[in-house]
Amino acid sequence: MKEEVEPAIAFCEVLRQQRISRGLTHKDLGLRAGLPGKYIYDLENGNEEPFLKTAHKLAAGLGLSTSGFLKIAVFIIILSANSLK
């Protein structure tokens, strides 16, 4: 049985997808966002929990608004919830 996607997992999926779609390495995004590349790697792999301040920095580094970035994550959660029905 499928389970609803946890918000932190959706965040990680969006982060990885958006970073890769822009051809950025963890280090590249880290430089743009003012965060260590290792931290971004850890976020994507679920080893760190994202904070709103971090989401804001990452969204800016990806050229997205914070709300736009988080809307994508919420969309993934909604899709997973709907697939359970």
Buried (B, 14 or more C-beta within 10 A) or exposed (E): EEEBBEBBBBBBBBBBEBBEEBEBEBEBBBBBBEBEBEBBBBBBEEEBEBEEEBBBBBBBBBEBEBEEBBEBBBEBBEEBEEEEE
